Amino acid sequence: MLHSLLVAGAVVMVFPFFWMVTTSFKSPEEVLDNTSWLPGEKFYITFTNPLGEVEEVEVLDAPFEGSAEPGKRFVKHLSGSFRGRKEWLENRQIVRKVWLWENYVKAWTTVQPSFGQYFWVSTVTSVLTTLGQVITSVLAAYAFVFMRFPAKDFVFMAFIATMMVPQQVLLIPDFLILKKLGLFNTYSALVVPWIAGAFGIFLLQQFFQSIPRDLYDAAIVDGCSRFGFLWRILVPLSVPPILTLAIFTFLSTWNSLLWPLIATDAPDLRTVQVGLSYFSQESGTRWDLLMAASTFSILPLVVLYFIFQRQFIQGIAHTGLKG
C-alpha cells in the first residue's frame, strides 16, 4: 500500500515535467489539441514568399470536404510577414516531421538579445549570491552557537523574525537604497541584496548546535584559533547542510523574476525567468516555444541536484534531528 502511494505521488510530481517536454516538440496547433499527449505526424513546405522571405508553412487538411483545389495544398504560415495566414499553395516538396527539434532553436534565438545572455546573467548572479549566502550564513551561525556576546539570543530571534516579513514589503526600500548607492542596472543590484539571509543562518545554526561544545573548547585549549576551528573542523563536518543551503539559494536566485524586473531595465541584464516571460505577450502565448525554453532553463537545476542529491538529503535529515 505504501509503495503504491509513493508511486502515485511520483507520477503526480513527474507529470508536469512530462507535459512540458512533450509540448516543447509540438506545433502550436497540436498544443491546443487535447486529444494527443505525444507529438503527431506533421508535414511542412519551405518556400520563398512574394516578399522574398524564406519561410516554412504547415500543410493542413482542407477546411471542409470538397474544397480541395487540384495541384495545391492548404497551408498555414508559421513565420514571416504572413504568419498565421491560411491559404492554398501550389504543390512543392513536402517534409515529414514528428518531433519539432527546431522549437529549441527558435526559443533560444527568438528573444533579444538571446537566451545565451540570459543564461550568463542568471549563472553569474546565482553563483555569486550562493557564495555570499554560504559565507555570511556560516560566519553568523558560528557566532551564534560558539561565541558569547551580549543579547545573543535576542539578536538571533530578531534575525528569525525577519523570516515572517513578506519579501514584497521590502521591495520598495531595497529599490530606494539601490538607487541611492548607484547600483541600479548593475550585476551588484541582482546580488548584493541577497548575499545574507535569516533562513541560511537558521539552517546552519540548527546543525552547529548538534556539534558538542567540548569539541570547540578542546580545540581552543590545544591552541587552535577561532577561525582555525571554523575552517579546519566545523566546515568539513558541515558539508551536507552547507550544500543544502547552496542548492536552496541557487534555486531561489535562478527562479527569481520580480526583483530582476525591478532592479534592472537593460536587456543585457535580464535573467532566464524574465526571458521566459517574453513568450507570453498580449497577442498570445507561444506554448511550444515557452515549454522548449522552460525545458533547457531547468537543466542546470536538475544537473546540480543529481550531482549533490546525497549531500542534500543528508543535510535535510541532519538539520531535522535534535540531540
C-alpha positions as CSV (number, residue, x, y, z in Angstrom):
1,M,0.0,0.0,0.0
2,L,2.8,2.4,1.0
3,H,4.7,1.7,-2.2
4,S,1.5,2.3,-4.3
5,L,1.1,5.7,-2.7
6,L,4.7,6.6,-3.3
7,V,4.4,5.6,-7.0
8,A,1.2,7.6,-7.3
9,G,2.9,10.6,-5.7
10,A,5.9,10.2,-8.0
11,V,3.6,10.1,-11.1
12,V,1.8,13.3,-10.0
13,M,5.1,15.0,-9.4
14,V,6.7,13.9,-12.7
15,F,3.6,14.5,-14.9
16,P,4.1,18.3,-15.3
17,F,7.7,17.7,-16.5
18,F,6.5,15.1,-18.9
19,W,3.9,17.5,-20.3
20,M,6.4,20.3,-20.5
21,V,8.9,18.2,-22.5
22,T,6.4,16.7,-24.9
23,T,4.7,20.0,-25.5
24,S,8.1,21.5,-26.4
25,F,8.2,19.3,-29.5
26,K,4.7,20.1,-30.7
27,S,3.4,22.6,-33.2
28,P,1.2,25.5,-32.0
29,E,-1.9,23.7,-33.3
30,E,-1.0,20.4,-31.5
31,V,-0.5,22.3,-28.2
32,L,-4.2,23.4,-28.3
33,D,-5.4,19.9,-29.3
34,N,-6.1,18.0,-26.2
35,T,-6.6,14.6,-27.9
36,S,-2.9,13.6,-28.0
37,W,-0.2,13.6,-25.3
38,L,2.7,13.0,-27.8
39,P,3.7,15.0,-30.9
40,G,2.0,13.7,-34.0
41,E,2.9,13.5,-37.7
42,K,3.2,16.9,-39.4
43,F,4.0,18.0,-43.0
44,Y,5.8,21.2,-43.9
45,I,6.8,23.1,-47.1
46,T,9.7,25.5,-47.3
47,F,9.5,28.2,-50.0
48,T,10.1,31.9,-50.7
49,N,7.1,34.1,-50.3
50,P,6.3,37.1,-52.6
51,L,8.2,39.4,-50.2
52,G,11.4,37.4,-50.7
53,E,11.2,35.8,-47.2
54,V,12.2,32.2,-46.8
55,E,9.6,30.6,-44.6
56,E,8.1,27.3,-43.5
57,V,4.4,26.6,-43.8
58,E,2.5,23.7,-42.3
59,V,0.3,21.5,-44.6
60,L,-3.2,21.3,-43.2
61,D,-6.3,19.3,-44.1
62,A,-8.8,21.0,-46.4
63,P,-11.0,23.3,-44.4
64,F,-14.1,21.3,-45.4
65,E,-15.0,18.3,-47.6
66,G,-14.8,19.0,-51.3
67,S,-12.9,22.3,-51.0
68,A,-9.6,20.9,-52.2
69,E,-8.0,22.6,-55.2
70,P,-6.2,20.5,-57.8
71,G,-2.4,20.7,-57.6
72,K,-2.5,22.8,-54.4
73,R,-2.1,22.3,-50.7
74,F,-3.9,24.1,-47.9
75,V,-1.2,25.6,-45.6
76,K,-0.7,27.9,-42.7
77,H,2.2,30.3,-42.5
78,L,4.2,29.9,-39.3
79,S,6.6,32.8,-39.6
80,G,7.4,35.9,-41.6
81,S,5.1,38.7,-42.6
82,F,2.2,36.3,-43.4
83,R,2.4,34.5,-40.0
84,G,-1.0,32.9,-39.1
85,R,-2.4,33.3,-42.6
86,K,-4.0,30.2,-44.2
87,E,-4.2,29.8,-48.0
88,W,-3.9,27.4,-50.9
89,L,-0.4,27.0,-52.1
90,E,0.9,25.2,-55.2
91,N,2.4,21.7,-54.6
92,R,6.0,21.7,-53.5
93,Q,8.3,19.2,-51.9
94,I,6.9,18.1,-48.5
95,V,9.0,17.3,-45.4
96,R,7.5,15.0,-42.8
97,K,8.2,15.8,-39.1
98,V,7.1,14.4,-35.8
99,W,9.4,15.8,-33.1
100,L,10.0,19.5,-33.8
101,W,13.6,19.9,-32.5
102,E,13.7,23.4,-34.2
103,N,11.4,24.7,-31.4
104,Y,14.5,24.7,-29.2
105,V,16.5,26.7,-31.7
106,K,13.6,29.2,-32.1
107,A,13.2,29.5,-28.4
108,W,17.0,30.2,-28.0
109,T,17.1,32.8,-30.8
110,T,13.6,34.4,-30.8
111,V,14.0,36.7,-27.8
112,Q,16.6,39.6,-27.8
113,P,19.4,39.8,-27.1
114,S,19.4,36.0,-26.8
115,F,18.8,33.2,-24.3
116,G,22.5,32.7,-24.1
117,Q,22.8,36.2,-22.5
118,Y,20.0,35.4,-20.0
119,F,21.8,32.2,-19.1
120,W,25.0,34.1,-18.5
121,V,23.3,36.7,-16.2
122,S,21.4,34.0,-14.3
123,T,24.5,31.9,-13.8
124,V,26.7,34.8,-12.6
125,T,24.1,36.2,-10.2
126,S,23.2,32.7,-8.9
127,V,26.8,31.7,-8.3
128,L,27.7,35.0,-6.6
129,T,24.6,35.1,-4.5
130,T,25.1,31.4,-3.4
131,L,28.7,32.1,-2.4
132,G,27.7,35.2,-0.4
133,Q,24.8,33.4,1.3
134,V,27.1,30.4,2.3
135,I,29.9,32.6,3.6
136,T,27.7,35.0,5.7
137,S,25.5,32.2,7.0
138,V,28.4,30.1,8.1
139,L,30.0,33.0,9.9
140,A,26.8,34.2,11.6
141,A,25.7,30.7,12.6
142,Y,29.2,30.0,14.0
143,A,29.0,33.2,16.1
144,F,25.5,32.4,17.4
145,V,26.5,28.9,18.5
146,F,30.1,29.0,19.7
147,M,30.7,32.7,20.7
148,R,29.4,34.6,23.6
149,F,28.3,38.2,23.3
150,P,25.6,40.4,24.9
151,A,22.0,39.9,23.8
152,K,22.9,37.0,21.6
153,D,19.6,35.2,21.9
154,F,17.7,38.5,21.3
155,V,19.7,39.2,18.1
156,F,19.1,35.7,16.9
157,M,15.4,35.9,17.5
158,A,15.4,39.2,15.6
159,F,17.0,37.5,12.7
160,I,14.4,34.7,12.8
161,A,11.6,37.3,13.0
162,T,12.6,38.8,9.6
163,M,11.6,35.5,8.0
164,M,8.0,36.4,8.8
165,V,8.2,39.6,6.8
166,P,6.9,39.1,3.2
167,Q,9.6,39.9,0.6
168,Q,7.2,42.2,-1.2
169,V,7.2,44.6,1.7
170,L,11.0,45.1,1.3
171,L,10.9,45.7,-2.5
172,I,10.4,49.5,-2.3
173,P,13.0,50.1,0.5
174,D,15.5,47.9,-1.3
175,F,15.0,49.7,-4.6
176,L,15.4,53.1,-3.0
177,I,18.6,52.1,-1.3
178,L,19.8,50.6,-4.6
179,K,19.2,53.9,-6.4
180,K,20.9,55.9,-3.6
181,L,24.0,53.7,-3.9
182,G,24.0,54.0,-7.7
183,L,23.7,50.2,-8.2
184,F,20.6,50.3,-10.5
185,N,21.2,48.3,-13.7
186,T,24.3,46.5,-12.5
187,Y,25.1,43.0,-11.5
188,S,25.5,44.2,-7.9
189,A,21.8,45.1,-7.9
190,L,21.0,41.5,-8.5
191,V,23.4,40.1,-6.0
192,V,24.0,42.4,-3.0
193,P,20.5,42.4,-1.5
194,W,20.5,38.6,-1.3
195,I,24.0,37.7,0.0
196,A,22.7,37.3,3.6
197,G,19.5,35.8,4.8
198,A,17.9,34.6,8.0
199,F,17.0,31.2,6.6
200,G,20.6,30.2,5.9
201,I,21.7,31.3,9.4
202,F,18.9,29.4,11.0
203,L,19.6,26.2,8.9
204,L,23.3,26.1,9.8
205,Q,22.7,27.2,13.4
206,Q,20.5,24.1,13.9
207,F,23.2,21.8,12.6
208,F,26.0,23.6,14.5
209,Q,24.1,23.0,17.8
210,S,24.4,19.3,17.3
211,I,28.3,19.6,17.4
212,P,29.5,19.2,21.1
213,R,30.7,22.3,22.7
214,D,33.5,20.3,24.2
215,L,35.0,19.9,20.8
216,Y,35.3,23.6,20.4
217,D,36.7,24.1,23.9
218,A,39.3,21.3,23.4
219,A,40.4,22.9,20.1
220,I,40.9,26.3,21.7
221,V,42.8,24.7,24.6
222,D,45.1,23.0,22.1
223,G,46.0,26.3,20.6
224,C,43.5,26.3,17.6
225,S,42.2,29.8,16.8
226,R,38.5,30.5,16.4
227,F,38.9,30.8,12.7
228,G,41.0,27.7,12.6
229,F,38.3,25.7,14.4
230,L,35.7,27.1,11.9
231,W,37.8,26.3,8.8
232,R,39.5,23.1,9.8
233,I,36.9,21.4,11.9
234,L,33.4,22.9,11.7
235,V,33.2,23.4,7.9
236,P,34.4,19.9,7.0
237,L,31.8,18.4,9.4
238,S,29.1,20.6,8.0
239,V,29.4,19.9,4.3
240,P,25.8,18.4,3.9
241,P,23.9,21.3,5.4
242,I,26.2,23.8,3.6
243,L,25.5,22.2,0.3
244,T,21.8,22.1,1.1
245,L,21.9,25.8,1.7
246,A,23.8,26.3,-1.5
247,I,21.2,24.4,-3.5
248,F,18.3,26.2,-2.0
249,T,20.0,29.6,-2.6
250,F,21.0,28.8,-6.2
251,L,17.4,27.5,-6.9
252,S,15.8,30.6,-5.4
253,T,18.1,33.0,-7.3
254,W,17.7,31.2,-10.6
255,N,13.9,31.3,-10.3
256,S,13.8,34.9,-9.3
257,L,11.5,37.1,-11.6
258,L,10.2,40.1,-9.7
259,W,13.4,41.5,-8.4
260,P,15.3,41.4,-11.7
261,L,12.4,43.3,-13.3
262,I,12.6,46.0,-10.6
263,A,16.4,46.3,-10.2
264,T,17.3,46.4,-14.0
265,D,15.8,47.5,-17.2
266,A,18.7,46.8,-19.6
267,P,18.1,43.9,-21.9
268,D,21.6,42.5,-21.3
269,L,21.0,42.3,-17.6
270,R,17.8,40.2,-17.8
271,T,17.7,36.8,-16.3
272,V,16.3,33.5,-17.6
273,Q,12.9,33.9,-15.8
274,V,12.4,37.3,-17.4
275,G,13.3,35.8,-20.8
276,L,10.6,33.2,-20.3
277,S,8.0,35.9,-19.7
278,Y,8.7,37.3,-23.2
279,F,6.9,34.3,-24.7
280,S,3.6,35.4,-23.1
281,Q,2.5,38.7,-24.8
282,E,-0.8,40.4,-25.4
283,S,-1.0,38.7,-28.8
284,G,-1.0,35.3,-27.1
285,T,1.4,32.7,-25.6
286,R,3.6,30.6,-27.8
287,W,3.3,27.5,-25.6
288,D,5.5,25.4,-27.8
289,L,8.4,27.8,-27.5
290,L,7.8,28.6,-23.9
291,M,7.9,24.9,-23.0
292,A,11.1,24.4,-25.0
293,A,12.7,27.4,-23.2
294,S,11.5,26.1,-19.9
295,T,13.0,22.7,-20.6
296,F,16.5,23.9,-21.2
297,S,16.1,26.5,-18.4
298,I,15.7,23.9,-15.7
299,L,18.6,21.7,-16.9
300,P,21.2,23.4,-14.7
301,L,19.0,22.9,-11.6
302,V,18.4,19.2,-12.5
303,V,22.2,18.6,-13.0
304,L,23.0,20.4,-9.8
305,Y,20.6,18.3,-7.8
306,F,21.7,15.0,-9.3
307,I,25.3,15.8,-8.5
308,F,24.7,16.7,-4.9
309,Q,21.5,14.8,-4.1
310,R,23.1,12.6,-1.4
311,Q,24.5,15.6,0.4
312,F,21.3,17.4,0.0
313,I,19.2,14.6,1.6
314,Q,21.8,14.3,4.4
315,G,21.7,18.0,5.1
316,I,17.9,18.0,5.4
317,A,17.9,14.9,7.6
318,H,20.7,16.3,9.9
319,T,19.1,19.7,10.4
320,G,15.9,18.0,11.4
321,L,17.4,16.0,14.2
322,K,17.9,17.2,17.8
323,G,20.3,15.9,20.4
